[in-house]
Amino acid sequence: MSYSIAVSGASGYAGGEVLRLLAGHPEVEVGAVTAHSSAGELLGSVQPHLHPLAEKTILETTAENLAGHDVVFLALPHGASGEIAAQLADDVLVIDAAADHRLESAGAWEAFYGSEHQGTWPYGLPELPGQRERLAGARRIAVPGCYPTTILLGLAPAFAAGLVEPTDVVIVAATGTSGAGKSLRPHLLGSETMGGMSPYGVGGIHRHTPEIEQGLGGIAGTEVQISFTPTLAPMARGILATSTARLAEGTTAGQLREAYAARYEAEPFVHLLPEGQWPATKHVVGSNHVTVQLAVDERAGRVIVVSASDNLTKGTAGGAVQSMNIALGLEETTGLNLLGVSP
């Protein structure tokens, strides 16, 4: 059986990455591709790398154009998915790559996004405890943010095993410029980003903060508080997250290593690296893989976890396709057997 797929936001980075993966997926057929500003153009004019789909005409993003498909991917700006999703049939698998349906707390949504909360959907990060069961057969899925994906997979084993404290969690992460989307902004020009790094969203105001706290809290079974500082790196793709947490009393480096090895031993896309080898963004570019390494700072009583991902693949589109596979009962890795590119 071949599943028909519609993709909104097809002219953007996230939508383009979804289409790149679907073009090589053996169990699907891409139907409607939609966008706003580029409606009426050929897809190949705005996504020239998508050769198999280049002759498709981009339609206006409406519920009518997205209807009639088995699966609909919404790669729209934050706040725009709820209205469209509400008009799609209940039996359609709708996968939202925006933030609209990730948060459980309406208060947190309103505080960080400034609009009315649209409700909570099953969270599309299969590697979290119990999440595959929630995704199986689901017809509404919220794709995690790219930072939360990378950070949660880095810290999840330590919190699941109760080896770290739920407060005093400090995270500094660097991302490539594609994380900000395709819109033209002066601070994202090549001349502004090349040859340097800069922080943004400093002081606990980045919108992914409540999502990370929600994910860690669900794993730990108690409220978790983080300090999160994102930075912009002069690269197109990738996230490198350095996360530190205070060790719970009696925790040893050996216990942590064992917890991580056990958690990720059977995971197809998350890899604990051999001791002494550290994650690098260039090793996961274009892939659905996340690499993880950890060390214990005995003097400070903290664990340092470094995790790397491609923000557009595992951080967005790859996670979406992986979740789709689970929801449809397909092999989870279908269409995602892509290794990183090196050099």
C-alpha positions in Angstrom: 0.0 0.0 0.0 1.2 3.5 -0.9 0.2 6.4 1.4 -0.6 9.7 -0.2 1.1 12.7 1.4 0.5 16.4 1.3 3.1 18.9 2.6 2.4 22.5 3.5 5.2 25.1 3.8 6.8 23.3 0.9 9.0 26.3 -0.1 10.7 26.6 3.4 13.6 24.7 4.9 11.5 22.4 7.0 9.0 21.6 4.3 11.8 21.1 1.8 13.5 18.7 4.1 10.3 16.7 4.6 10.0 16.4 0.8 13.6 15.4 0.4 13.1 12.4 2.8 9.7 11.5 1.3 11.1 11.5 -2.2 13.2 8.5 -1.1 10.5 6.8 1.0 9.3 3.5 -0.7 5.8 3.5 1.0 4.5 7.0 0.1 3.6 9.1 -2.8 3.8 12.9 -2.6 0.5 14.6 -3.7 -0.2 18.3 -3.0 2.6 20.7 -2.0 1.5 24.0 -0.7 2.8 27.4 0.4 1.7 31.0 0.6 4.1 33.5 -1.1 5.3 31.0 -3.7 1.9 29.6 -4.7 1.6 29.1 -8.4 5.3 28.5 -8.9 6.9 25.2 -9.7 8.5 23.5 -6.7 11.8 23.2 -8.6 12.1 26.9 -8.8 12.3 27.3 -5.0 13.6 23.8 -4.1 16.0 23.1 -7.0 17.5 20.0 -5.2 14.2 18.2 -5.3 14.6 16.9 -8.8 11.9 14.1 -8.7 9.3 16.6 -7.6 10.5 19.7 -9.5 7.5 19.8 -11.9 4.9 20.0 -9.1 3.0 23.2 -8.9 2.9 24.8 -5.5 -0.7 25.4 -4.4 -2.1 27.8 -1.9 -2.1 26.5 1.7 -5.8 25.7 2.4 -7.5 22.9 4.1 -9.2 22.1 0.8 -5.9 21.6 -1.0 -4.5 19.5 1.8 -7.6 17.3 2.1 -7.9 13.9 0.5 -4.5 12.6 1.5 -3.6 9.9 4.1 -1.0 12.1 5.7 -0.6 15.9 6.0 2.7 17.5 7.1 2.2 21.1 8.4 5.5 23.0 8.1 3.9 26.4 8.9 4.9 29.4 11.1 4.1 29.0 14.8 0.4 29.8 15.4 -0.8 28.9 12.0 -1.3 25.1 12.3 -4.3 25.0 14.6 -6.8 26.5 12.2 -5.8 24.3 9.3 -5.6 21.1 11.4 -9.1 21.7 12.8 -10.5 21.5 9.3 -8.9 18.2 8.4 -10.7 14.9 8.9 -10.1 12.9 12.1 -8.8 9.9 10.2 -6.1 11.9 8.5 -2.6 11.6 10.0 -1.6 15.2 10.7 2.0 15.9 11.6 2.7 19.4 12.8 6.3 20.6 12.6 5.5 23.9 14.3 5.2 24.4 18.0 1.4 24.8 18.2 0.7 21.4 19.8 3.9 20.5 21.7 3.2 22.1 25.1 0.9 20.6 27.7 0.6 23.9 29.6 -1.7 26.5 28.1 0.0 29.1 30.5 3.5 28.2 29.2 2.3 28.5 25.6 0.7 31.9 26.1 3.7 33.2 28.1 6.2 32.2 25.4 4.2 32.4 22.2 1.6 35.1 23.0 -1.5 33.5 21.5 -4.2 31.0 22.4 -3.1 27.5 23.1 -4.3 25.0 20.4 -4.2 21.8 22.6 -1.6 19.1 23.0 -0.8 16.2 20.6 1.3 13.1 21.1 5.0 14.2 21.1 7.0 12.9 18.1 10.2 11.9 19.9 10.0 8.1 19.8 13.2 7.5 21.9 11.7 9.0 25.1 10.3 6.4 27.6 6.8 5.2 26.5 6.6 7.4 23.5 6.5 4.8 20.8 3.3 3.4 22.4 1.7 6.8 22.3 2.6 7.3 18.6 1.4 3.9 17.4 -1.9 4.5 15.6 -2.0 8.3 16.4 -3.7 10.6 14.0 -2.2 13.8 15.4 1.5 14.2 16.1 3.5 17.3 17.3 7.0 17.3 16.1 9.5 18.4 18.7 11.7 21.5 18.3 15.2 21.0 17.1 16.9 22.1 20.3 14.6 20.0 22.5 15.2 16.9 20.3 19.0 17.3 20.7 19.0 18.2 24.4 16.4 15.7 25.6 18.1 12.8 23.9 21.4 14.0 25.5 19.9 14.2 29.0 17.1 11.6 29.0 19.1 8.5 30.3 20.5 10.4 33.3 17.1 11.7 34.3 15.3 8.4 33.7 17.8 6.6 36.0 17.6 9.3 38.7 21.3 10.0 38.5 21.1 13.8 38.4 19.3 16.5 40.3 16.2 18.2 38.7 17.5 21.7 39.4 20.6 23.6 38.4 20.5 22.2 34.8 22.6 24.4 32.5 22.5 24.1 28.7 24.4 26.0 26.1 23.8 25.0 22.5 24.9 26.2 19.0 22.7 26.0 15.9 23.2 26.7 12.2 21.3 29.6 10.5 18.7 27.3 8.9 17.1 27.0 12.3 15.7 30.5 11.9 13.9 29.6 8.6 14.2 30.9 5.1 12.9 34.5 5.6 15.4 37.2 5.0 16.7 38.9 8.1 19.8 41.2 8.4 21.4 39.3 11.3 21.4 36.1 9.2 23.1 37.5 6.2 26.4 35.7 5.3 28.4 38.8 6.0 26.9 38.9 9.5 27.3 35.2 10.4 30.5 34.1 8.8 33.6 34.0 10.9 31.9 34.5 14.3 29.3 33.3 16.8 26.7 35.2 18.8 24.1 34.4 21.5 20.4 35.1 21.3 17.3 34.4 23.4 19.5 35.0 26.5 18.0 35.0 30.0 15.5 32.1 29.8 13.3 33.7 27.1 13.9 31.2 24.2 10.6 29.5 23.2 12.1 26.0 23.5 12.7 26.5 27.3 9.3 25.2 28.5 9.4 22.4 26.0 12.7 21.1 27.3 11.5 21.5 30.9 8.3 19.6 30.0 10.2 16.7 28.4 12.8 16.4 31.2 10.0 16.7 33.9 8.1 13.9 32.2 11.1 11.7 32.2 12.1 12.5 35.8 8.6 12.4 37.2 9.2 15.8 38.9 9.5 19.4 37.9 12.8 20.3 36.2 14.3 23.7 35.9 16.8 24.7 33.3 19.0 27.6 32.2 19.2 27.6 28.4 21.3 29.8 26.3 21.3 29.3 22.5 24.0 30.6 20.2 24.2 31.1 16.4 27.1 29.4 14.6 28.4 30.1 11.1 27.1 27.0 9.5 23.9 26.1 7.6 22.9 23.0 9.5 23.5 21.4 12.8 23.1 21.6 16.6 25.8 21.0 19.2 24.4 21.0 22.7 26.4 21.0 25.9 24.2 20.2 28.8 25.3 19.9 32.4 23.5 18.8 35.5 24.4 18.3 39.2 25.0 14.6 40.1 22.6 13.0 42.5 24.2 11.9 45.7 26.3 8.7 45.2 26.2 8.8 41.4 29.4 7.6 39.7 30.7 8.0 36.2 30.4 4.2 35.7 26.6 4.3 36.6 26.0 7.1 34.1 27.9 5.3 31.3 25.9 2.1 32.0 22.6 4.0 31.9 23.4 5.6 28.6 24.7 2.4 27.0 21.6 0.5 28.1 19.2 3.2 27.0 20.6 3.6 23.5 22.0 0.2 22.7 19.1 -0.8 20.5 18.2 2.7 19.2 18.7 3.0 15.4 19.3 6.7 15.4 20.9 7.6 18.8 24.5 6.6 19.4 26.6 6.8 22.5 30.1 7.3 21.2 33.1 5.3 22.4 34.9 7.0 25.4 37.2 9.8 24.3 35.3 10.5 21.0 33.1 13.6 21.0 30.1 14.6 18.8 30.6 16.9 15.9 27.8 18.4 13.8 29.6 17.6 10.5 29.3 13.9 11.3 25.4 13.9 11.4 24.6 16.4 8.6 21.8 15.2 6.4 21.1 12.2 8.6 18.5 11.3 11.2 21.2 10.4 13.7 22.1 11.9 17.0 25.5 11.3 18.6 26.0 11.6 22.4 29.0 11.6 24.7 29.4 12.4 28.4 32.0 13.0 31.1 31.9 13.6 34.8 33.5 16.7 36.3 34.3 15.3 39.7 35.5 18.6 41.1 32.2 20.3 40.3 30.0 17.3 40.9 28.4 17.6 37.5 27.9 15.5 34.4 28.6 17.1 31.1 26.7 15.7 28.1 27.4 16.8 24.5 24.9 15.8 21.8 24.9 16.7 18.1 22.1 16.5 15.4 21.1 18.0 12.1 18.4 20.5 13.1 16.5 20.0 9.8 16.7 16.2 9.7 16.4 14.5 13.1 15.5 17.9 14.6 12.5 18.4 12.3 11.7 16.5 9.2 13.5 13.2 10.1 11.7 13.1 13.4 8.4 13.8 11.6 8.9 10.9 9.1 10.1 8.6 11.9 6.9 9.3 13.8 4.8 8.9 10.7 6.3 5.4 10.2 5.4 4.4 13.7 1.9 5.8 13.5 1.2 4.0 10.2 2.7 0.7 11.4 5.7 0.8 9.1 9.2 -0.1 10.0 10.4 2.9 12.0 13.6 3.4 9.9 11.9 3.3 6.5 13.1 6.1 4.3 15.6 7.2 6.9 18.6 5.0 6.3 20.8 8.0 5.4 24.3 8.3 6.9 26.0 11.6 7.7 28.2 13.3 5.0 31.9 13.6 5.6 33.9 15.8 5.1 
